[in-house]
Amino acid sequence: MTRPARSLGFRLGALQGASFVSTGVYLPFFPLWLQSKVLPPTVIGIVVAIPIIVRILVSAPLLILADRSFGARRLLLFSHLGQILGFPLLLMVDDGIAIMAIVAMVAVAQAAVIPANDLVVTNAVQRQRGLNYGWIRGGGSVAFFLANIAAGYLVGGFGAGAVIVALTLIPILGISATLSAVPREAPEGQTTGADRQTPASPSLPKVLWLILVAASLTQGTHGALNAFASIHWSSQGFSDSTIGYLWAAGVVAEILVFFMLGQAVGRHSGVGLVLVGSAAAAVRFAVMSLNPGLGLTFVLQAMHSLSFGATHLGTMAALAAFAPSGARGRAQGVYGSLAALVMALSTVASGLIYREAGAAVFAAMAPLGAIGFILTLIAVRFLPQPHKAG
């Protein structure tokens, strides 16, 4: 890798890392802050669900801005600034309705960050052949993992209020990384010269739609895992520390597959990776429903590298390969909205199923992976000839 490519890769890795530090604090510990406000469990559940609903509604419209004169750079800067201004407002309120309103506003700012980062990185990988998407995105996963640990000590030392302070300050890192890594350039949607005959907003090809739906269904299989895996493992007698190691195994395996297979983005169609990921999801959650014991549960957690990691890499590769110029931001936004919608539905459904059927909730996720596999096989029929040959 050349020195300029290495420098750009480091800056893009910092861009991903800054965003995932925030996520690594928010996901595990924001509910604890809500609990510290003595909110009823039903209100906490609604507040936690609000960002998912917001992502469904606003991801695609926001990412369209990246294709237009607004651009990805401004979109990211305003997104981070919105969090800096929004999170402190939570320290001034105790009422559940007020908290819901502020969380909804902040969620709009949060919604564009990760898909816009992926848009920036996949575009950079296509322009600069020496870059490896997997190493850049893997840096985000490492940052998420370390943030989980650091935030635990932070909350233990300073109380739940430290979560809001951290979430206010962390986006400063995002602004710095955006200014460093995201170039000032005309968005792809702006036409110049020979490109003036190109439609301002081209449609997405059928093969990409099939892959995006398949990947969204596959990622939706993790709804039951995120909501009920820890609860279920505890009911099986696994200790808290063991449960922590099980989650860590999944993150470490995810990071490894990013490092090993990340070069697929910008070089291949990604269809094979989505096939592998969807098949792995179907097998993983079907076996998980059988209460297989601690040893095999670690193996199933390591399969997160495929059910999530390979699926994500394949989707990013497909977006890079098939999203037309002038619609790449929209394609990223569509995927963000689809994935959030399926995840929301699978999480809600898993709550109903777990109450009635316990471990069978994981088997209920397996058909989503199977359908994703079938849709990806159908997508192969629509691949352009060079990708079929590959």
DRENDO-1510 file (C-alpha; in Angstrom, 1 decimal, always signed):
<recs>
REC; n; res; u; v; w
REC; 1; MET; +0.0; +0.0; +0.0 .
REC; 2; THR; +1.3; +3.4; -0.9 .
REC; 3; ARG; +1.9; +6.1; +1.7 .
REC; 4; PRO; -1.1; +8.3; +0.5 .
REC; 5; ALA; -3.4; +5.2; +0.6 .
REC; 6; ARG; -2.1; +4.2; +4.0 .
REC; 7; SER; -2.7; +7.8; +5.3 .
REC; 8; LEU; -6.2; +7.9; +3.8 .
REC; 9; GLY; -7.0; +4.5; +5.2 .
REC; 10; PHE; -6.0; +5.6; +8.7 .
REC; 11; ARG; -8.2; +8.7; +8.4 .
REC; 12; LEU; -11.2; +6.7; +7.1 .
REC; 13; GLY; -10.7; +4.2; +10.0 .
REC; 14; ALA; -10.8; +7.1; +12.4 .
REC; 15; LEU; -14.0; +8.3; +10.8 .
REC; 16; GLN; -15.6; +4.8; +11.4 .
REC; 17; GLY; -14.1; +4.5; +14.8 .
REC; 18; ALA; -15.5; +7.9; +16.0 .
REC; 19; SER; -19.0; +6.9; +15.1 .
REC; 20; PHE; -18.8; +3.4; +16.6 .
REC; 21; VAL; -17.4; +4.8; +19.9 .
REC; 22; SER; -20.6; +6.7; +20.2 .
REC; 23; THR; -22.6; +3.6; +19.3 .
REC; 24; GLY; -20.6; +1.5; +21.8 .
REC; 25; VAL; -21.6; +3.9; +24.6 .
REC; 26; TYR; -25.2; +4.4; +23.5 .
REC; 27; LEU; -26.5; +0.9; +22.9 .
REC; 28; PRO; -25.5; -0.8; +26.2 .
REC; 29; PHE; -25.7; +2.2; +28.6 .
REC; 30; PHE; -28.4; +4.7; +27.4 .
REC; 31; PRO; -31.1; +2.4; +28.7 .
REC; 32; LEU; -29.4; +2.5; +32.1 .
REC; 33; TRP; -29.6; +6.3; +32.0 .
REC; 34; LEU; -33.3; +6.0; +31.2 .
REC; 35; GLN; -33.7; +3.7; +34.2 .
REC; 36; SER; -31.9; +6.3; +36.4 .
REC; 37; LYS; -34.7; +8.7; +35.5 .
REC; 38; VAL; -37.2; +6.3; +37.2 .
REC; 39; LEU; -39.2; +5.9; +34.0 .
REC; 40; PRO; -41.6; +3.0; +33.8 .
REC; 41; PRO; -40.4; +0.0; +31.7 .
REC; 42; THR; -43.0; +0.6; +29.1 .
REC; 43; VAL; -41.8; +4.2; +28.6 .
REC; 44; ILE; -38.2; +2.9; +28.4 .
REC; 45; GLY; -39.2; +0.4; +25.8 .
REC; 46; ILE; -40.8; +3.2; +23.7 .
REC; 47; VAL; -37.8; +5.4; +24.0 .
REC; 48; VAL; -35.4; +2.7; +23.0 .
REC; 49; ALA; -37.6; +1.9; +20.0 .
REC; 50; ILE; -37.8; +5.5; +18.8 .
REC; 51; PRO; -34.4; +5.6; +17.0 .
REC; 52; ILE; -35.2; +2.4; +15.1 .
REC; 53; ILE; -38.5; +4.0; +13.9 .
REC; 54; VAL; -36.7; +7.2; +13.0 .
REC; 55; ARG; -34.1; +5.3; +10.9 .
REC; 56; ILE; -36.9; +3.6; +9.0 .
REC; 57; LEU; -38.4; +6.9; +8.1 .
REC; 58; VAL; -35.4; +9.2; +7.5 .
REC; 59; SER; -32.4; +7.1; +6.4 .
REC; 60; ALA; -33.3; +7.1; +2.7 .
REC; 61; PRO; -34.3; +10.8; +2.5 .
REC; 62; LEU; -31.2; +12.0; +4.4 .
REC; 63; LEU; -28.8; +9.9; +2.3 .
REC; 64; ILE; -30.3; +11.4; -0.9 .
REC; 65; LEU; -28.7; +14.7; +0.2 .
REC; 66; ALA; -25.3; +13.0; -0.2 .
REC; 67; ASP; -26.1; +12.6; -3.9 .
REC; 68; ARG; -27.0; +16.3; -4.3 .
REC; 69; SER; -25.2; +19.6; -3.7 .
REC; 70; PHE; -25.4; +19.1; +0.1 .
REC; 71; GLY; -22.9; +16.2; -0.1 .
REC; 72; ALA; -21.7; +13.6; +2.4 .
REC; 73; ARG; -19.3; +15.9; +4.1 .
REC; 74; ARG; -22.0; +18.4; +5.1 .
REC; 75; LEU; -24.4; +15.7; +6.0 .
REC; 76; LEU; -21.9; +14.1; +8.4 .
REC; 77; LEU; -20.9; +17.5; +9.9 .
REC; 78; PHE; -24.5; +18.5; +10.6 .
REC; 79; SER; -25.3; +15.0; +11.9 .
REC; 80; HIS; -22.5; +15.2; +14.5 .
REC; 81; LEU; -23.4; +18.8; +15.4 .
REC; 82; GLY; -27.0; +17.8; +15.9 .
REC; 83; GLN; -25.9; +15.3; +18.5 .
REC; 84; ILE; -23.7; +17.8; +20.3 .
REC; 85; LEU; -26.6; +20.2; +20.6 .
REC; 86; GLY; -29.3; +17.6; +21.3 .
REC; 87; PHE; -27.9; +15.3; +23.9 .
REC; 88; PRO; -27.3; +18.0; +26.6 .
REC; 89; LEU; -31.1; +18.8; +26.5 .
REC; 90; LEU; -31.7; +15.4; +28.1 .
REC; 91; LEU; -29.9; +16.6; +31.2 .
REC; 92; MET; -32.6; +19.3; +31.6 .
REC; 93; VAL; -35.7; +17.1; +31.6 .
REC; 94; ASP; -37.2; +14.3; +33.6 .
REC; 95; ASP; -40.6; +14.0; +32.0 .
REC; 96; GLY; -41.0; +10.9; +29.8 .
REC; 97; ILE; -42.7; +12.8; +27.0 .
REC; 98; ALA; -40.0; +15.4; +26.8 .
REC; 99; ILE; -37.3; +12.7; +26.8 .
REC; 100; MET; -39.2; +11.0; +23.9 .
REC; 101; ALA; -39.3; +14.2; +21.9 .
REC; 102; ILE; -35.6; +14.9; +22.4 .
REC; 103; VAL; -34.5; +11.4; +21.6 .
REC; 104; ALA; -36.5; +11.6; +18.4 .
REC; 105; MET; -34.7; +14.7; +17.4 .
REC; 106; VAL; -31.3; +13.3; +18.2 .
REC; 107; ALA; -32.2; +10.1; +16.4 .
REC; 108; VAL; -32.6; +12.1; +13.2 .
REC; 109; ALA; -29.0; +13.3; +13.6 .
REC; 110; GLN; -27.8; +9.8; +14.4 .
REC; 111; ALA; -29.6; +8.1; +11.5 .
REC; 112; ALA; -27.3; +9.3; +8.7 .
REC; 113; VAL; -23.9; +8.8; +10.3 .
REC; 114; ILE; -23.2; +5.1; +9.8 .
REC; 115; PRO; -24.6; +4.8; +6.2 .
REC; 116; ALA; -22.9; +8.1; +5.2 .
REC; 117; ASN; -19.7; +6.7; +6.6 .
REC; 118; ASP; -20.1; +3.6; +4.5 .
REC; 119; LEU; -20.9; +5.7; +1.5 .
REC; 120; VAL; -17.7; +7.7; +1.9 .
REC; 121; VAL; -15.6; +4.6; +2.5 .
REC; 122; THR; -17.0; +2.5; -0.4 .
REC; 123; ASN; -16.5; +5.5; -2.8 .
REC; 124; ALA; -12.9; +5.9; -1.5 .
REC; 125; VAL; -12.2; +2.2; -2.0 .
REC; 126; GLN; -13.4; +2.4; -5.6 .
REC; 127; ARG; -11.2; +5.4; -6.3 .
REC; 128; GLN; -8.1; +4.2; -4.4 .
REC; 129; ARG; -7.3; +0.6; -5.2 .
REC; 130; GLY; -4.9; +0.3; -2.3 .
REC; 131; LEU; -7.6; +0.7; +0.3 .
REC; 132; ASN; -9.2; -2.2; +2.1 .
REC; 133; TYR; -12.8; -1.7; +3.3 .
REC; 134; GLY; -12.6; -4.5; +5.8 .
REC; 135; TRP; -9.6; -3.0; +7.7 .
REC; 136; ILE; -11.3; +0.4; +7.8 .
REC; 137; ARG; -14.7; -1.0; +8.9 .
REC; 138; GLY; -13.0; -3.4; +11.3 .
REC; 139; GLY; -11.5; -0.4; +13.0 .
REC; 140; GLY; -15.1; +0.7; +13.8 .
REC; 141; SER; -15.8; -2.7; +15.3 .
REC; 142; VAL; -12.7; -2.5; +17.5 .
REC; 143; ALA; -13.7; +1.0; +18.6 .
REC; 144; PHE; -17.2; -0.3; +19.5 .
REC; 145; PHE; -15.7; -3.2; +21.6 .
REC; 146; LEU; -13.3; -0.9; +23.5 .
REC; 147; ALA; -16.1; +1.7; +24.0 .
REC; 148; ASN; -18.2; -1.0; +25.7 .
REC; 149; ILE; -15.5; -1.6; +28.2 .
REC; 150; ALA; -14.5; +2.0; +28.8 .
REC; 151; ALA; -18.1; +3.1; +29.2 .
REC; 152; GLY; -18.7; +0.4; +31.8 .
REC; 153; TYR; -15.9; +1.9; +34.0 .
REC; 154; LEU; -17.2; +5.4; +33.3 .
REC; 155; VAL; -20.7; +4.6; +34.5 .
REC; 156; GLY; -19.3; +2.6; +37.4 .
REC; 157; GLY; -17.2; +5.6; +38.5 .
REC; 158; PHE; -19.5; +8.6; +37.8 .
REC; 159; GLY; -23.0; +7.2; +37.5 .
REC; 160; ALA; -25.5; +7.0; +34.7 .
REC; 161; GLY; -25.3; +10.8; +34.0 .
REC; 162; ALA; -21.8; +10.2; +32.5 .
REC; 163; VAL; -23.5; +8.5; +29.6 .
REC; 164; ILE; -25.1; +11.7; +28.4 .
REC; 165; VAL; -21.9; +13.7; +28.9 .
REC; 166; ALA; -19.9; +11.2; +26.9 .
REC; 167; LEU; -22.5; +11.1; +24.1 .
REC; 168; THR; -22.3; +14.9; +23.9 .
REC; 169; LEU; -18.5; +15.0; +23.6 .
REC; 170; ILE; -17.8; +12.0; +21.4 .
REC; 171; PRO; -19.3; +13.6; +18.2 .
REC; 172; ILE; -16.5; +16.2; +18.4 .
REC; 173; LEU; -14.3; +13.2; +17.3 .
REC; 174; GLY; -16.7; +12.6; +14.5 .
REC; 175; ILE; -16.5; +16.2; +13.3 .
REC; 176; SER; -12.7; +16.1; +13.4 .
REC; 177; ALA; -12.5; +12.8; +11.5 .
REC; 178; THR; -15.0; +14.1; +8.9 .
REC; 179; LEU; -13.0; +17.3; +8.3 .
REC; 180; SER; -9.9; +15.1; +7.9 .
REC; 181; ALA; -11.2; +12.2; +5.9 .
REC; 182; VAL; -14.1; +13.4; +3.8 .
REC; 183; PRO; -13.0; +15.5; +0.8 .
REC; 184; ARG; -14.6; +18.7; -0.5 .
REC; 185; GLU; -15.9; +17.5; -3.8 .
REC; 186; ALA; -19.0; +17.7; -6.0 .
REC; 187; PRO; -21.5; +14.9; -5.2 .
REC; 188; GLU; -21.8; +12.2; -7.8 .
REC; 189; GLY; -25.4; +13.3; -8.6 .
REC; 190; GLN; -24.2; +16.6; -10.0 .
REC; 191; THR; -23.7; +16.3; -13.7 .
REC; 192; THR; -20.9; +18.0; -15.6 .
REC; 193; GLY; -19.5; +17.8; -19.1 .
REC; 194; ALA; -20.1; +14.5; -20.8 .
REC; 195; ASP; -22.3; +13.4; -17.9 .
REC; 196; ARG; -25.0; +16.0; -18.6 .
REC; 197; GLN; -27.2; +13.4; -20.4 .
REC; 198; THR; -27.2; +11.1; -17.3 .
REC; 199; PRO; -30.5; +11.1; -15.4 .
REC; 200; ALA; -30.2; +13.1; -12.1 .
REC; 201; SER; -31.7; +10.3; -10.1 .
REC; 202; PRO; -31.2; +6.9; -11.9 .
REC; 203; SER; -33.2; +3.9; -10.7 .
REC; 204; LEU; -31.5; +1.1; -8.8 .
REC; 205; PRO; -31.0; -2.1; -10.8 .
REC; 206; LYS; -33.1; -5.1; -10.0 .
REC; 207; VAL; -30.1; -7.2; -8.9 .
REC; 208; LEU; -29.3; -4.6; -6.2 .
REC; 209; TRP; -32.8; -4.4; -5.0 .
REC; 210; LEU; -32.8; -8.2; -4.5 .
REC; 211; ILE; -29.5; -8.2; -2.7 .
REC; 212; LEU; -30.6; -5.3; -0.4 .
REC; 213; VAL; -33.8; -7.1; +0.6 .
REC; 214; ALA; -32.0; -10.4; +1.1 .
REC; 215; ALA; -29.3; -8.7; +3.2 .
REC; 216; SER; -31.9; -6.8; +5.3 .
REC; 217; LEU; -33.8; -10.1; +6.0 .
REC; 218; THR; -30.5; -11.8; +7.0 .
REC; 219; GLN; -29.5; -8.9; +9.3 .
REC; 220; GLY; -33.1; -9.1; +10.8 .
REC; 221; THR; -32.4; -12.6; +12.1 .
REC; 222; HIS; -30.3; -10.9; +14.8 .
REC; 223; GLY; -33.4; -9.3; +16.3 .
REC; 224; ALA; -34.0; -12.2; +18.7 .
REC; 225; LEU; -30.3; -12.5; +19.5 .
REC; 226; ASN; -30.0; -8.8; +20.5 .
REC; 227; ALA; -33.2; -8.9; +22.6 .
REC; 228; PHE; -33.2; -12.3; +24.3 .
REC; 229; ALA; -29.8; -14.1; +24.0 .
REC; 230; SER; -28.5; -12.8; +27.3 .
REC; 231; ILE; -31.8; -13.5; +29.1 .
REC; 232; HIS; -31.9; -17.0; +27.6 .
REC; 233; TRP; -28.3; -17.9; +28.4 .
REC; 234; SER; -28.8; -16.8; +31.9 .
REC; 235; SER; -31.8; -19.1; +32.2 .
REC; 236; GLN; -29.6; -21.9; +31.1 .
REC; 237; GLY; -27.3; -21.2; +34.0 .
REC; 238; PHE; -24.5; -19.4; +32.2 .
REC; 239; SER; -22.7; -16.9; +34.5 .
REC; 240; ASP; -22.7; -13.2; +33.7 .
REC; 241; SER; -19.0; -13.4; +32.9 .
REC; 242; THR; -19.6; -16.3; +30.5 .
REC; 243; ILE; -22.3; -14.3; +28.8 .
REC; 244; GLY; -19.9; -11.4; +28.4 .
REC; 245; TYR; -17.4; -13.7; +26.8 .
REC; 246; LEU; -20.0; -15.1; +24.4 .
REC; 247; TRP; -20.8; -11.6; +23.1 .
REC; 248; ALA; -17.1; -10.8; +22.9 .
REC; 249; ALA; -16.6; -13.9; +20.8 .
REC; 250; GLY; -19.0; -12.6; +18.2 .
REC; 251; VAL; -17.4; -9.2; +18.0 .
REC; 252; VAL; -13.9; -10.7; +17.7 .
REC; 253; ALA; -15.0; -13.1; +15.0 .
REC; 254; GLU; -16.7; -10.2; +13.1 .
REC; 255; ILE; -13.5; -8.2; +13.3 .
REC; 256; LEU; -11.4; -11.1; +11.9 .
REC; 257; VAL; -13.7; -11.6; +8.9 .
REC; 258; PHE; -13.6; -7.9; +8.1 .
REC; 259; PHE; -9.8; -8.1; +8.1 .
REC; 260; MET; -9.6; -11.2; +6.0 .
REC; 261; LEU; -12.4; -10.6; +3.5 .
REC; 262; GLY; -12.7; -6.8; +3.4 .
REC; 263; GLN; -10.9; -6.5; +0.0 .
REC; 264; ALA; -14.1; -7.9; -1.7 .
REC; 265; VAL; -15.6; -4.4; -1.4 .
REC; 266; GLY; -14.8; -2.5; -4.6 .
REC; 267; ARG; -13.5; -5.6; -6.4 .
REC; 268; HIS; -16.3; -8.2; -6.4 .
REC; 269; SER; -20.1; -8.2; -6.6 .
REC; 270; GLY; -20.5; -9.4; -3.0 .
REC; 271; VAL; -23.2; -11.9; -4.0 .
REC; 272; GLY; -21.2; -14.9; -2.8 .
REC; 273; LEU; -20.7; -13.3; +0.6 .
REC; 274; VAL; -24.4; -12.6; +1.0 .
REC; 275; LEU; -25.2; -16.2; +0.1 .
REC; 276; VAL; -22.7; -17.4; +2.7 .
REC; 277; GLY; -24.0; -15.0; +5.3 .
REC; 278; SER; -27.7; -15.8; +4.8 .
REC; 279; ALA; -27.1; -19.6; +4.9 .
REC; 280; ALA; -25.0; -19.2; +8.1 .
REC; 281; ALA; -27.8; -17.2; +9.7 .
REC; 282; ALA; -30.4; -19.9; +8.9 .
REC; 283; VAL; -28.1; -22.6; +10.4 .
REC; 284; ARG; -26.9; -20.5; +13.3 .
REC; 285; PHE; -30.3; -19.7; +14.7 .
REC; 286; ALA; -31.9; -23.1; +14.0 .
REC; 287; VAL; -29.2; -24.8; +16.0 .
REC; 288; MET; -29.3; -22.1; +18.7 .
REC; 289; SER; -33.0; -22.9; +19.4 .
REC; 290; LEU; -31.9; -26.5; +20.4 .
REC; 291; ASN; -30.0; -25.3; +23.6 .
REC; 292; PRO; -26.8; -26.9; +22.3 .
REC; 293; GLY; -24.6; -26.3; +25.4 .
REC; 294; LEU; -21.8; -23.9; +26.1 .
REC; 295; GLY; -19.2; -25.2; +23.7 .
REC; 296; LEU; -21.4; -25.2; +20.7 .
REC; 297; THR; -22.9; -21.9; +21.7 .
REC; 298; PHE; -19.4; -20.3; +21.4 .
REC; 299; VAL; -19.2; -21.8; +17.9 .
REC; 300; LEU; -22.5; -20.3; +17.0 .
REC; 301; GLN; -21.4; -16.9; +18.3 .
REC; 302; ALA; -18.3; -17.2; +16.2 .
REC; 303; MET; -20.7; -17.6; +13.2 .
REC; 304; HIS; -21.6; -13.9; +13.8 .
REC; 305; SER; -18.6; -13.4; +11.5 .
REC; 306; LEU; -20.7; -14.9; +8.7 .
REC; 307; SER; -24.3; -14.1; +9.5 .
REC; 308; PHE; -23.5; -10.4; +10.2 .
REC; 309; GLY; -19.9; -9.9; +8.9 .
REC; 310; ALA; -20.0; -11.6; +5.6 .
REC; 311; THR; -23.5; -10.3; +4.9 .
REC; 312; HIS; -22.4; -6.7; +5.6 .
REC; 313; LEU; -19.3; -7.0; +3.5 .
REC; 314; GLY; -21.3; -8.6; +0.6 .
REC; 315; THR; -23.9; -5.8; +0.8 .
REC; 316; MET; -21.3; -3.0; +0.7 .
REC; 317; ALA; -19.6; -4.8; -2.2 .
REC; 318; ALA; -22.9; -5.0; -4.0 .
REC; 319; LEU; -23.6; -1.3; -3.4 .
REC; 320; ALA; -20.2; -0.4; -4.7 .
REC; 321; ALA; -20.6; -2.6; -7.8 .
REC; 322; PHE; -24.3; -1.9; -8.8 .
REC; 323; ALA; -25.4; +1.4; -7.4 .
REC; 324; PRO; -25.4; +3.8; -10.3 .
REC; 325; SER; -23.5; +7.1; -10.2 .
REC; 326; GLY; -25.8; +9.8; -8.8 .
REC; 327; ALA; -27.8; +7.3; -6.7 .
REC; 328; ARG; -25.2; +5.8; -4.3 .
REC; 329; GLY; -26.3; +7.8; -1.4 .
REC; 330; ARG; -29.9; +6.9; -2.0 .
REC; 331; ALA; -29.0; +3.2; -2.3 .
REC; 332; GLN; -27.2; +3.4; +1.1 .
REC; 333; GLY; -30.2; +5.1; +2.6 .
REC; 334; VAL; -32.6; +2.6; +1.2 .
REC; 335; TYR; -30.6; -0.3; +2.7 .
REC; 336; GLY; -30.5; +1.6; +6.0 .
REC; 337; SER; -34.3; +2.0; +6.0 .
REC; 338; LEU; -34.9; -1.6; +4.9 .
REC; 339; ALA; -32.6; -3.1; +7.5 .
REC; 340; ALA; -34.0; -1.0; +10.3 .
REC; 341; LEU; -37.6; -2.0; +9.3 .
REC; 342; VAL; -36.8; -5.7; +9.3 .
REC; 343; MET; -34.9; -5.5; +12.6 .
REC; 344; ALA; -37.7; -3.6; +14.2 .
REC; 345; LEU; -40.3; -6.1; +13.1 .
REC; 346; SER; -38.2; -9.1; +14.1 .
REC; 347; THR; -37.4; -7.6; +17.5 .
REC; 348; VAL; -41.1; -7.0; +18.2 .
REC; 349; ALA; -42.1; -10.4; +17.0 .
REC; 350; SER; -39.3; -12.1; +19.1 .
REC; 351; GLY; -40.8; -10.5; +22.2 .
REC; 352; LEU; -44.2; -12.1; +21.5 .
REC; 353; ILE; -42.6; -15.5; +20.5 .
REC; 354; TYR; -40.2; -15.7; +23.5 .
REC; 355; ARG; -43.0; -15.1; +26.0 .
REC; 356; GLU; -44.8; -18.1; +24.5 .
REC; 357; ALA; -42.1; -20.5; +23.2 .
REC; 358; GLY; -38.8; -19.6; +24.8 .
REC; 359; ALA; -35.8; -20.8; +22.8 .
REC; 360; ALA; -38.0; -21.4; +19.8 .
REC; 361; VAL; -37.7; -17.7; +19.1 .
REC; 362; PHE; -34.3; -18.3; +17.6 .
REC; 363; ALA; -35.7; -20.9; +15.2 .
REC; 364; ALA; -38.3; -18.4; +14.2 .
REC; 365; MET; -35.4; -16.2; +12.9 .
REC; 366; ALA; -34.0; -18.9; +10.7 .
REC; 367; PRO; -36.6; -18.6; +7.8 .
REC; 368; LEU; -35.5; -15.0; +7.3 .
REC; 369; GLY; -32.0; -16.2; +6.6 .
REC; 370; ALA; -33.4; -18.9; +4.3 .
REC; 371; ILE; -35.5; -16.4; +2.3 .
REC; 372; GLY; -32.5; -14.1; +2.1 .
REC; 373; PHE; -30.5; -17.1; +0.6 .
REC; 374; ILE; -33.2; -17.8; -2.0 .
REC; 375; LEU; -33.5; -14.1; -3.0 .
REC; 376; THR; -29.7; -13.9; -3.4 .
REC; 377; LEU; -29.8; -17.0; -5.7 .
REC; 378; ILE; -32.4; -15.3; -7.7 .
REC; 379; ALA; -30.2; -12.2; -7.9 .
REC; 380; VAL; -27.5; -14.3; -9.6 .
REC; 381; ARG; -29.8; -14.5; -12.6 .
REC; 382; PHE; -29.7; -10.7; -13.0 .
REC; 383; LEU; -25.9; -10.3; -12.6 .
REC; 384; PRO; -24.2; -8.5; -15.5 .
REC; 385; GLN; -22.0; -10.8; -17.5 .
REC; 386; PRO; -18.6; -9.8; -16.1 .
REC; 387; HIS; -19.8; -10.5; -12.6 .
REC; 388; LYS; -21.3; -13.9; -13.7 .
REC; 389; ALA; -17.9; -14.8; -15.2 .
REC; 390; GLY; -16.2; -13.8; -11.9 .
</recs>
